[in-house]
Amino acid sequence: MALNHKRPRRRRRGPNNKTGMILISAVLVLVFLVTFARVLTLKKTQAVYSEKEEYYGELLASEEQRKEDLVEFEKYTQTNAYIEEVAKERYGLVKDGEILFVAGN
């Protein structure tokens, strides 16, 4: 008696498998392109934010300098020299013993 020894059937790799591989490859390429486009967009956004950061840094430095100038001016306004200067310029006042000369046309 002869025993029937059949070989196990191999699964046939046909067009279904190739189609699946092509679809998966297409999806991967699409994901890569979308990711790449997003990276480019983020780099442009980062460049804009870097410019804004530089601008506002300079603006902040100038405002800090202005603040220091105002603090110094405030201290100066508390001195007698400032009071005398304002009295002479605005009100035309003079100290005792000073002579006021007015230039004529």
N, CA, C and O atoms as CSV, one atom per row, in Angstrom:
chain,resi,resn,atom,element,x,y,z
A,1,MET,N,N,0.793,-1.161,0.000
A,1,MET,CA,C,0.000,0.000,0.000
A,1,MET,C,C,0.853,1.249,0.000
A,1,MET,O,O,1.781,1.450,0.784
A,2,ALA,N,N,0.493,1.979,-0.852
A,2,ALA,CA,C,1.248,3.205,-0.994
A,2,ALA,C,C,0.547,4.304,-0.186
A,2,ALA,O,O,-0.659,4.534,-0.282
A,3,LEU,N,N,1.348,4.931,0.576
A,3,LEU,CA,C,0.809,6.036,1.362
A,3,LEU,C,C,0.833,7.306,0.528
A,3,LEU,O,O,1.794,7.608,-0.179
A,4,ASN,N,N,-0.209,7.994,0.636
A,4,ASN,CA,C,-0.281,9.257,-0.095
A,4,ASN,C,C,0.453,10.326,0.713
A,4,ASN,O,O,-0.045,10.820,1.724
A,5,HIS,N,N,1.574,10.645,0.268
A,5,HIS,CA,C,2.327,11.728,0.903
A,5,HIS,C,C,2.181,12.965,0.039
A,5,HIS,O,O,2.857,13.133,-0.977
A,6,LYS,N,N,1.301,13.800,0.468
A,6,LYS,CA,C,1.121,15.040,-0.276
A,6,LYS,C,C,1.946,16.131,0.382
A,6,LYS,O,O,2.032,16.252,1.604
A,7,ARG,N,N,2.518,16.880,-0.457
A,7,ARG,CA,C,3.259,18.024,0.059
A,7,ARG,C,C,2.259,19.090,0.531
A,7,ARG,O,O,1.205,19.288,-0.074
A,8,PRO,N,N,2.617,19.760,1.616
A,8,PRO,CA,C,1.705,20.833,2.034
A,8,PRO,C,C,1.717,21.946,0.990
A,8,PRO,O,O,2.755,22.272,0.414
A,9,ARG,N,N,0.572,22.501,0.769
A,9,ARG,CA,C,0.469,23.535,-0.253
A,9,ARG,C,C,1.101,24.817,0.258
A,9,ARG,O,O,0.881,25.258,1.386
A,10,ARG,N,N,1.867,25.370,-0.597
A,10,ARG,CA,C,2.443,26.670,-0.269
A,10,ARG,C,C,1.434,27.747,-0.596
A,10,ARG,O,O,0.658,27.674,-1.548
A,11,ARG,N,N,1.497,28.726,0.239
A,11,ARG,CA,C,0.609,29.837,-0.014
A,11,ARG,C,C,1.126,30.597,-1.217
A,11,ARG,O,O,2.313,30.906,-1.317
A,12,ARG,N,N,0.275,30.874,-2.067
A,12,ARG,CA,C,0.662,31.515,-3.306
A,12,ARG,C,C,0.749,33.019,-3.102
A,12,ARG,O,O,-0.212,33.636,-2.643
A,13,ARG,N,N,1.877,33.613,-3.434
A,13,ARG,CA,C,2.048,35.060,-3.347
A,13,ARG,C,C,1.691,35.643,-4.700
A,13,ARG,O,O,2.442,35.552,-5.671
A,14,GLY,N,N,0.567,36.217,-4.722
A,14,GLY,CA,C,0.088,36.717,-5.998
A,14,GLY,C,C,-0.062,38.213,-5.976
A,14,GLY,O,O,0.601,38.901,-5.199
A,15,PRO,N,N,-0.916,38.712,-6.813
A,15,PRO,CA,C,-1.100,40.146,-6.954
A,15,PRO,C,C,-1.655,40.808,-5.684
A,15,PRO,O,O,-1.421,41.999,-5.475
A,16,ASN,N,N,-2.362,40.091,-4.853
A,16,ASN,CA,C,-2.895,40.681,-3.630
A,16,ASN,C,C,-1.772,41.166,-2.725
A,16,ASN,O,O,-1.860,42.243,-2.136
A,17,ASN,N,N,-0.742,40.387,-2.620
A,17,ASN,CA,C,0.374,40.748,-1.764
A,17,ASN,C,C,1.116,41.949,-2.343
A,17,ASN,O,O,1.526,42.835,-1.593
A,18,LYS,N,N,1.294,41.995,-3.653
A,18,LYS,CA,C,1.966,43.130,-4.285
A,18,LYS,C,C,1.140,44.401,-4.125
A,18,LYS,O,O,1.685,45.472,-3.861
A,19,THR,N,N,-0.155,44.282,-4.283
A,19,THR,CA,C,-1.034,45.427,-4.128
A,19,THR,C,C,-0.965,45.963,-2.700
A,19,THR,O,O,-0.931,47.174,-2.485
A,20,GLY,N,N,-0.945,45.069,-1.745
A,20,GLY,CA,C,-0.836,45.473,-0.346
A,20,GLY,C,C,0.472,46.192,-0.070
A,20,GLY,O,O,0.489,47.201,0.635
A,21,MET,N,N,1.549,45.693,-0.607
A,21,MET,CA,C,2.857,46.317,-0.421
A,21,MET,C,C,2.885,47.702,-1.058
A,21,MET,O,O,3.451,48.637,-0.492
A,22,ILE,N,N,2.282,47.834,-2.221
A,22,ILE,CA,C,2.238,49.132,-2.898
A,22,ILE,C,C,1.409,50.116,-2.083
A,22,ILE,O,O,1.793,51.278,-1.943
A,23,LEU,N,N,0.284,49.671,-1.545
A,23,LEU,CA,C,-0.552,50.549,-0.733
A,23,LEU,C,C,0.169,50.992,0.544
A,23,LEU,O,O,0.111,52.160,0.926
A,24,ILE,N,N,0.833,50.061,1.183
A,24,ILE,CA,C,1.571,50.402,2.403
A,24,ILE,C,C,2.693,51.380,2.078
A,24,ILE,O,O,2.925,52.336,2.817
A,25,SER,N,N,3.387,51.137,0.968
A,25,SER,CA,C,4.459,52.056,0.566
A,25,SER,C,C,3.898,53.442,0.263
A,25,SER,O,O,4.501,54.448,0.640
A,26,ALA,N,N,2.774,53.506,-0.399
A,26,ALA,CA,C,2.159,54.792,-0.719
A,26,ALA,C,C,1.759,55.531,0.551
A,26,ALA,O,O,1.949,56.743,0.647
A,27,VAL,N,N,1.216,54.822,1.512
A,27,VAL,CA,C,0.829,55.446,2.782
A,27,VAL,C,C,2.066,55.970,3.501
A,27,VAL,O,O,2.044,57.076,4.041
A,28,LEU,N,N,3.143,55.191,3.514
A,28,LEU,CA,C,4.379,55.633,4.165
A,28,LEU,C,C,4.947,56.877,3.490
A,28,LEU,O,O,5.395,57.801,4.169
A,29,VAL,N,N,4.932,56.906,2.168
A,29,VAL,CA,C,5.425,58.082,1.441
A,29,VAL,C,C,4.542,59.291,1.757
A,29,VAL,O,O,5.053,60.393,1.958
A,30,LEU,N,N,3.251,59.097,1.801
A,30,LEU,CA,C,2.335,60.178,2.123
A,30,LEU,C,C,2.585,60.714,3.534
A,30,LEU,O,O,2.607,61.927,3.741
A,31,VAL,N,N,2.773,59.821,4.496
A,31,VAL,CA,C,3.068,60.244,5.870
A,31,VAL,C,C,4.385,61.022,5.896
A,31,VAL,O,O,4.489,62.042,6.576
A,32,PHE,N,N,5.373,60.551,5.170
A,32,PHE,CA,C,6.667,61.242,5.116
A,32,PHE,C,C,6.508,62.644,4.535
A,32,PHE,O,O,7.068,63.600,5.072
A,33,LEU,N,N,5.756,62.777,3.449
A,33,LEU,CA,C,5.572,64.081,2.819
A,33,LEU,C,C,4.821,65.055,3.732
A,33,LEU,O,O,5.174,66.231,3.812
A,34,VAL,N,N,3.806,64.571,4.405
A,34,VAL,CA,C,3.049,65.428,5.315
A,34,VAL,C,C,3.946,65.875,6.467
A,34,VAL,O,O,3.917,67.041,6.861
A,35,THR,N,N,4.735,64.959,7.003
A,35,THR,CA,C,5.648,65.291,8.095
A,35,THR,C,C,6.694,66.301,7.628
A,35,THR,O,O,7.003,67.251,8.347
A,36,PHE,N,N,7.227,66.105,6.452
A,36,PHE,CA,C,8.235,67.015,5.907
A,36,PHE,C,C,7.654,68.405,5.699
A,36,PHE,O,O,8.307,69.404,6.001
A,37,ALA,N,N,6.428,68.475,5.184
A,37,ALA,CA,C,5.773,69.772,4.978
A,37,ALA,C,C,5.545,70.464,6.321
A,37,ALA,O,O,5.708,71.680,6.424
A,38,ARG,N,N,5.178,69.722,7.327
A,38,ARG,CA,C,4.950,70.299,8.659
A,38,ARG,C,C,6.261,70.818,9.252
A,38,ARG,O,O,6.281,71.866,9.898
A,39,VAL,N,N,7.344,70.090,9.034
A,39,VAL,CA,C,8.653,70.539,9.532
A,39,VAL,C,C,9.031,71.864,8.871
A,39,VAL,O,O,9.519,72.773,9.543
A,40,LEU,N,N,8.812,71.980,7.572
A,40,LEU,CA,C,9.119,73.235,6.876
A,40,LEU,C,C,8.278,74.389,7.423
A,40,LEU,O,O,8.787,75.492,7.623
A,41,THR,N,N,7.014,74.135,7.657
A,41,THR,CA,C,6.133,75.158,8.213
A,41,THR,C,C,6.604,75.585,9.598
A,41,THR,O,O,6.606,76.773,9.920
A,42,LEU,N,N,6.998,74.626,10.407
A,42,LEU,CA,C,7.470,74.944,11.756
A,42,LEU,C,C,8.779,75.728,11.727
A,42,LEU,O,O,9.003,76.590,12.577
A,43,LYS,N,N,9.642,75.436,10.760
A,43,LYS,CA,C,10.896,76.186,10.649
A,43,LYS,C,C,10.618,77.643,10.273
A,43,LYS,O,O,11.252,78.556,10.803
A,44,LYS,N,N,9.672,77.858,9.361
A,44,LYS,CA,C,9.306,79.230,8.991
A,44,LYS,C,C,8.716,79.965,10.194
A,44,LYS,O,O,9.046,81.125,10.441
A,45,THR,N,N,7.851,79.292,10.934
A,45,THR,CA,C,7.251,79.885,12.120
A,45,THR,C,C,8.323,80.213,13.154
A,45,THR,O,O,8.275,81.263,13.796
A,46,GLN,N,N,9.282,79.319,13.311
A,46,GLN,CA,C,10.367,79.549,14.256
A,46,GLN,C,C,11.199,80.763,13.848
A,46,GLN,O,O,11.629,81.535,14.706
A,47,ALA,N,N,11.425,80.937,12.565
A,47,ALA,CA,C,12.188,82.092,12.087
A,47,ALA,C,C,11.438,83.392,12.399
A,47,ALA,O,O,12.045,84.380,12.810
A,48,VAL,N,N,10.132,83.384,12.203
A,48,VAL,CA,C,9.326,84.568,12.503
A,48,VAL,C,C,9.389,84.877,13.998
A,48,VAL,O,O,9.554,86.030,14.397
A,49,TYR,N,N,9.257,83.834,14.819
A,49,TYR,CA,C,9.308,84.044,16.270
A,49,TYR,C,C,10.694,84.500,16.714
A,49,TYR,O,O,10.805,85.278,17.662
A,50,SER,N,N,11.735,84.043,16.063
A,50,SER,CA,C,13.084,84.496,16.406
A,50,SER,C,C,13.249,85.979,16.107
A,50,SER,O,O,13.850,86.714,16.891
A,51,GLU,N,N,12.715,86.419,14.969
A,51,GLU,CA,C,12.767,87.848,14.628
A,51,GLU,C,C,11.988,88.678,15.650
A,51,GLU,O,O,12.448,89.735,16.082
A,52,LYS,N,N,10.809,88.192,16.030
A,52,LYS,CA,C,10.009,88.907,17.024
A,52,LYS,C,C,10.722,88.950,18.366
A,52,LYS,O,O,10.680,89.966,19.060
A,53,GLU,N,N,11.377,87.851,18.735
A,53,GLU,CA,C,12.100,87.806,20.002
A,53,GLU,C,C,13.243,88.826,20.002
A,53,GLU,O,O,13.473,89.508,21.000
A,54,GLU,N,N,13.949,88.922,18.888
A,54,GLU,CA,C,15.039,89.895,18.779
A,54,GLU,C,C,14.490,91.325,18.875
A,54,GLU,O,O,15.049,92.163,19.582
A,55,TYR,N,N,13.407,91.592,18.167
A,55,TYR,CA,C,12.794,92.928,18.189
A,55,TYR,C,C,12.362,93.308,19.602
A,55,TYR,O,O,12.678,94.395,20.085
A,56,TYR,N,N,11.638,92.406,20.258
A,56,TYR,CA,C,11.150,92.713,21.597
A,56,TYR,C,C,12.284,92.772,22.616
A,56,TYR,O,O,12.177,93.487,23.612
A,57,GLY,N,N,13.365,92.036,22.383
A,57,GLY,CA,C,14.532,92.147,23.254
A,57,GLY,C,C,15.152,93.524,23.166
A,57,GLY,O,O,15.515,94.117,24.182
A,58,GLU,N,N,15.276,94.041,21.937
A,58,GLU,CA,C,15.800,95.392,21.748
A,58,GLU,C,C,14.856,96.435,22.343
A,58,GLU,O,O,15.297,97.404,22.960
A,59,LEU,N,N,13.561,96.227,22.151
A,59,LEU,CA,C,12.571,97.145,22.708
A,59,LEU,C,C,12.638,97.155,24.236
A,59,LEU,O,O,12.549,98.210,24.863
A,60,LEU,N,N,12.793,95.986,24.817
A,60,LEU,CA,C,12.904,95.888,26.267
A,60,LEU,C,C,14.153,96.602,26.768
A,60,LEU,O,O,14.102,97.298,27.782
A,61,ALA,N,N,15.275,96.437,26.070
A,61,ALA,CA,C,16.514,97.110,26.472
A,61,ALA,C,C,16.351,98.630,26.405
A,61,ALA,O,O,16.803,99.345,27.299
A,62,SER,N,N,15.706,99.120,25.348
A,62,SER,CA,C,15.517,100.571,25.233
A,62,SER,C,C,14.579,101.095,26.317
A,62,SER,O,O,14.788,102.191,26.838
A,63,GLU,N,N,13.566,100.337,26.656
A,63,GLU,CA,C,12.641,100.759,27.711
A,63,GLU,C,C,13.323,100.728,29.081
A,63,GLU,O,O,13.040,101.575,29.929
A,64,GLU,N,N,14.207,99.773,29.302
A,64,GLU,CA,C,14.954,99.746,30.555
A,64,GLU,C,C,15.882,100.957,30.655
A,64,GLU,O,O,16.031,101.546,31.726
A,65,GLN,N,N,16.504,101.324,29.532
A,65,GLN,CA,C,17.352,102.509,29.517
A,65,GLN,C,C,16.508,103.757,29.791
A,65,GLN,O,O,16.929,104.644,30.534
A,66,ARG,N,N,15.341,103.821,29.202
A,66,ARG,CA,C,14.439,104.956,29.422
A,66,ARG,C,C,14.030,105.036,30.894
A,66,ARG,O,O,13.943,106.123,31.467
A,67,LYS,N,N,13.781,103.874,31.496
A,67,LYS,CA,C,13.412,103.835,32.908
A,67,LYS,C,C,14.546,104.380,33.771
A,67,LYS,O,O,14.313,105.153,34.701
A,68,GLU,N,N,15.781,103.970,33.453
A,68,GLU,CA,C,16.932,104.476,34.202
A,68,GLU,C,C,17.055,105.992,34.042
A,68,GLU,O,O,17.333,106.705,35.006
A,69,ASP,N,N,16.846,106.475,32.818
A,69,ASP,CA,C,16.914,107.927,32.577
A,69,ASP,C,C,15.847,108.665,33.389
A,69,ASP,O,O,16.115,109.725,33.955
A,70,LEU,N,N,14.648,108.105,33.444
A,70,LEU,CA,C,13.571,108.747,34.204
A,70,LEU,C,C,13.865,108.753,35.705
A,70,LEU,O,O,13.552,109.720,36.400
A,71,VAL,N,N,14.467,107.672,36.201
A,71,VAL,CA,C,14.832,107.632,37.621
A,71,VAL,C,C,15.876,108.713,37.911
A,71,VAL,O,O,15.792,109.405,38.925
A,72,GLU,N,N,16.859,108.853,37.016
A,72,GLU,CA,C,17.869,109.897,37.199
A,72,GLU,C,C,17.248,111.296,37.110
A,72,GLU,O,O,17.611,112.189,37.875
A,73,PHE,N,N,16.317,111.481,36.180
A,73,PHE,CA,C,15.649,112.785,36.049
A,73,PHE,C,C,14.824,113.097,37.299
A,73,PHE,O,O,14.770,114.240,37.753
A,74,GLU,N,N,14.186,112.065,37.844
A,74,GLU,CA,C,13.410,112.252,39.063
A,74,GLU,C,C,14.314,112.705,40.214
A,74,GLU,O,O,13.952,113.590,40.988
A,75,LYS,N,N,15.481,112.092,40.313
A,75,LYS,CA,C,16.432,112.508,41.351
A,75,LYS,C,C,16.883,113.952,41.105
A,75,LYS,O,O,17.020,114.735,42.045
A,76,TYR,N,N,17.110,114.295,39.836
A,76,TYR,CA,C,17.560,115.643,39.484
A,76,TYR,C,C,16.495,116.680,39.808
A,76,TYR,O,O,16.820,117.790,40.231
A,77,THR,N,N,15.226,116.331,39.616
A,77,THR,CA,C,14.158,117.297,39.894
A,77,THR,C,C,14.036,117.602,41.375
A,77,THR,O,O,13.401,118.590,41.743
A,78,GLN,N,N,14.620,116.792,42.225
A,78,GLN,CA,C,14.561,117.026,43.660
A,78,GLN,C,C,15.701,117.936,44.154
A,78,GLN,O,O,15.758,118.281,45.334
A,79,THR,N,N,16.596,118.314,43.248
A,79,THR,CA,C,17.755,119.129,43.652
A,79,THR,C,C,17.457,120.620,43.513
A,79,THR,O,O,16.542,121.024,42.796
A,80,ASN,N,N,18.251,121.427,44.215
A,80,ASN,CA,C,18.112,122.881,44.133
A,80,ASN,C,C,18.507,123.403,42.753
A,80,ASN,O,O,17.950,124.400,42.294
A,81,ALA,N,N,19.454,122.750,42.087
A,81,ALA,CA,C,19.887,123.189,40.757
A,81,ALA,C,C,18.722,123.152,39.773
A,81,ALA,O,O,18.577,124.065,38.961
A,82,TYR,N,N,17.897,122.121,39.830
A,82,TYR,CA,C,16.740,122.019,38.940
A,82,TYR,C,C,15.724,123.114,39.257
A,82,TYR,O,O,15.165,123.739,38.355
A,83,ILE,N,N,15.499,123.333,40.530
A,83,ILE,CA,C,14.530,124.346,40.925
A,83,ILE,C,C,14.973,125.726,40.436
A,83,ILE,O,O,14.157,126.498,39.933
A,84,GLU,N,N,16.271,126.039,40.582
A,84,GLU,CA,C,16.796,127.320,40.096
A,84,GLU,C,C,16.672,127.415,38.581
A,84,GLU,O,O,16.309,128.467,38.054
A,85,GLU,N,N,16.966,126.339,37.884
A,85,GLU,CA,C,16.886,126.329,36.415
A,85,GLU,C,C,15.462,126.608,35.948
A,85,GLU,O,O,15.254,127.413,35.040
A,86,VAL,N,N,14.494,125.958,36.552
A,86,VAL,CA,C,13.092,126.155,36.173
A,86,VAL,C,C,12.658,127.576,36.500
A,86,VAL,O,O,11.946,128.205,35.718
A,87,ALA,N,N,13.085,128.087,37.656
A,87,ALA,CA,C,12.693,129.447,38.041
A,87,ALA,C,C,13.244,130.468,37.055
A,87,ALA,O,O,12.567,131.445,36.734
A,88,LYS,N,N,14.460,130.252,36.573
A,88,LYS,CA,C,15.055,131.192,35.619
A,88,LYS,C,C,14.399,131.079,34.245
A,88,LYS,O,O,14.058,132.093,33.637
A,89,GLU,N,N,14.222,129.864,33.756
A,89,GLU,CA,C,13.719,129.663,32.391
A,89,GLU,C,C,12.235,129.981,32.267
A,89,GLU,O,O,11.836,130.711,31.360
A,90,ARG,N,N,11.428,129.456,33.146
A,90,ARG,CA,C,9.980,129.609,33.008
A,90,ARG,C,C,9.468,130.940,33.552
A,90,ARG,O,O,8.615,131.590,32.947
A,91,TYR,N,N,9.998,131.322,34.685
A,91,TYR,CA,C,9.416,132.474,35.369
A,91,TYR,C,C,10.274,133.733,35.306
A,91,TYR,O,O,9.851,134.801,35.749
A,92,GLY,N,N,11.481,133.608,34.754
A,92,GLY,CA,C,12.358,134.765,34.611
A,92,GLY,C,C,12.862,135.306,35.941
A,92,GLY,O,O,13.228,136.478,36.027
A,93,LEU,N,N,12.888,134.490,36.962
A,93,LEU,CA,C,13.356,134.923,38.273
A,93,LEU,C,C,14.881,134.946,38.306
A,93,LEU,O,O,15.532,134.190,37.585
A,94,VAL,N,N,15.444,135.806,39.136
A,94,VAL,CA,C,16.891,135.885,39.316
A,94,VAL,C,C,17.193,135.896,40.805
A,94,VAL,O,O,16.343,136.248,41.623
A,95,LYS,N,N,18.398,135.512,41.139
A,95,LYS,CA,C,18.831,135.563,42.535
A,95,LYS,C,C,19.144,137.003,42.918
A,95,LYS,O,O,19.335,137.875,42.070
A,96,ASP,N,N,19.189,137.214,44.226
A,96,ASP,CA,C,19.577,138.541,44.711
A,96,ASP,C,C,20.990,138.853,44.256
A,96,ASP,O,O,21.887,138.028,44.431
A,97,GLY,N,N,21.203,140.002,43.688
A,97,GLY,CA,C,22.517,140.427,43.248
A,97,GLY,C,C,22.806,140.091,41.793
A,97,GLY,O,O,23.827,140.529,41.262
A,98,GLU,N,N,21.937,139.324,41.126
A,98,GLU,CA,C,22.150,139.012,39.710
A,98,GLU,C,C,21.520,140.101,38.854
A,98,GLU,O,O,20.527,140.723,39.230
A,99,ILE,N,N,22.119,140.308,37.709
A,99,ILE,CA,C,21.592,141.308,36.777
A,99,ILE,C,C,21.064,140.558,35.556
A,99,ILE,O,O,21.751,139.696,35.008
A,100,LEU,N,N,19.881,140.875,35.145
A,100,LEU,CA,C,19.243,140.222,34.013
A,100,LEU,C,C,19.446,141.071,32.766
A,100,LEU,O,O,19.050,142.236,32.731
A,101,PHE,N,N,20.052,140.494,31.760
A,101,PHE,CA,C,20.245,141.177,30.470
A,101,PHE,C,C,19.268,140.598,29.467
A,101,PHE,O,O,19.168,139.379,29.321
A,102,VAL,N,N,18.553,141.460,28.781
A,102,VAL,CA,C,17.617,141.026,27.747
A,102,VAL,C,C,18.153,141.465,26.422
A,102,VAL,O,O,18.457,142.644,26.239
A,103,ALA,N,N,18.277,140.546,25.484
A,103,ALA,CA,C,18.796,140.872,24.145
A,103,ALA,C,C,17.686,141.535,23.344
A,103,ALA,O,O,16.547,141.068,23.324
A,104,GLY,N,N,18.040,142.629,22.687
A,104,GLY,CA,C,17.058,143.325,21.869
A,104,GLY,C,C,17.205,142.937,20.417
A,104,GLY,O,O,18.241,142.413,20.007
A,105,ASN,N,N,16.187,143.187,19.653
A,105,ASN,CA,C,16.227,142.848,18.229
A,105,ASN,C,C,17.018,143.825,17.472
A,105,ASN,O,O,17.159,143.696,16.256
